[in-house]
Amino acid sequence: MAPRRIPSLSTSAVPASRPTPAGLSPPAGVGLRPPHFRAALAEPGAVDFLEVHPENYLCDGGPQHHFLTALRQDLPLSFHGVGLSLGGADRPDRRHLARLRQLVDRYQPFHFSEHLAWSSHGGTYFNDLLPLPYTQANLARMSAHVAETQDCLGRQILIENPSLYLTFAESEMSEAEFLAELSRRSGCRLLLDINNLYVSAINAGWDSWAMLAEFPQDAVAQIHLAGHDHCRDADGGSLLIDTHGMPVADPVWDLFAAIAPRLAGVPVLIEWDQDLPDWPRLVSEASLARQLAGNALAEARHVAIA
Amino acid sequence: MSPSPEQAAFPEAFAAALREPRSAIPARLAARPGVDPAVRFAIYRNNMAAGLGRVLADRFPVLRRLLGADFFAALTDAFIRQHPPAGPVLLEYGALFPNFVERFPPSQHLAYLADVARLEWLRHCALLAADAAPIDRAALAAQPPDVMARLRFTLHPSLAILRSPFPIVSIWRANIDPANPAVVPAGLPGENALLVRPGLVAEIHAVPASRADFVERLQAGVALGDATNLVGADLTAALAFLLSAGILTGFFPVSDDAARRSDPA
């Protein structure tokens, strides 16, 4: 595989990977939560980048901006929006987009991502990433919403695959087909959330390895990893809940290690939003991702050479 | 073009079923073979209530301690159903909660609870307010007495005052540390809470009514000399408090229009 373009040193550049003997590890970051503000500031070299939900920084001042501004001096930043409801029926809220644009201009994140999901309808915000039928009609509508968002933000965005508990009988295409076409039509790139992919596969009765193989890998610009809760359906089968409240599960690591050689250099992020661990534990999860990807790539090259 | 059937069901029917917990779920939903989609739909219903419930629990920790986790959850469930967020910026969610607490039948007899909720909401707002540098004390001290009387002040953007017939500051202080058992101090008079966030921490002060009046007058743009009658002999102490609490952020003479225009506030 050809080496990826080396990012420029502008403030919005994709974070550089830390030097490793093999030089093969991707940049690894963590989702930043307020309880970790001070620890992250004391040890900014522990991760390669940070990610925040921009909605949590749409305020005038105070600790949120104080700490994010200080951390931004040391680290590249990625924005992960959860409120634009791009898969919904309503057009993205222009006032909300304008506020996000201001925040983007202020912090210059290297990525702005959103979801293949909806969260608002008719003036109510449901505070969840809700599923939609993968139909031509919804594809056309979401492509328009993504394009409008990119126009307002003045940049390309990333769209993430969702974690599903339900699917729709009227879906006309697979999730991968929907995402590939969304990327082609709107010019957006994709965020591959491997935990979401695995959660959806188990919950919908799909094959996670087939989903990973079908995922439009050329469009992937960032990877997310997170933990999920393992519950049981009434029939005794597995039901996975996407809680972001524990370590990354082994099957998710396996999928990640398998795809890592083909996504060399793509930033990888650990999301941990509930039952937060202490900062060193979170950092170690990111280090594990970095190391695992580096090892997988080294092994793949070794195999290729042999 | 007439809407296709799936557009009628999505997201309209999905959204309606999310908002109405006992309603039937939309048709033609699926899951893994053998699994009832209604069970899965309940996960989405639960996500909304649980997520927003956590937001409110973080925002109103003292109210939650006073009510107990179960009662608080029942209260927030009812609030979330009746007043779901109108937009995705959850920093702004909960402004209507104190009034809801006041009218919530099971706790209506505990009148102080709504004021505790108001105090916690104002504290949350203070944490999000704009930053402002403290006043230049040396420059202020250098003003001649006649100019001093004509000074107007800009106050910190986070400043808020809440007057209550209940000892809300004492109640708040007694319950903010989760290590201590929940307690409602008895036999105390009402208190006026003054909130300000000069740095990263929102401070809550209990102030006499006269001092609250004084601050509000200054905030309304009244000159220092015209506001002093509210605090009388207490002027020095009142000013010292305003300075030490970080409430004052700028000053300019009343008659100086140019200074007024150039003032950032």
Interface residues (C-beta under 8 A of the other chain):
Chain A: E55 N56 L58 C59 D60 G61 G62 P63 Q64 H65 H66 V82 G83 L84 S85 G88 A89 D93 H96 R99 W118 S119 S120 H121 G122 G123 T124 Y125 F126 N127 D128 L130 L132 P133 T135 A137 N138 Y165 L166 T167 F168 A169 E170 I202 N203 A204 G205 D233 A234 D235 G237 L239 I241
Chain B: S4 P5 E6 Q7 A9 F10 P11 E12 F14 A15 L18 R19 R28 L29 A30 A31 R32 P33 G34 V35 D36 P37 V39 R40 F41 I43 Y44 N47 M48 G51 L52 V55 P84 P85 A86 G87 P88 V89 L90 L91 A126 L127 L128 A129 A130 D131 P157 S158 R197 L200
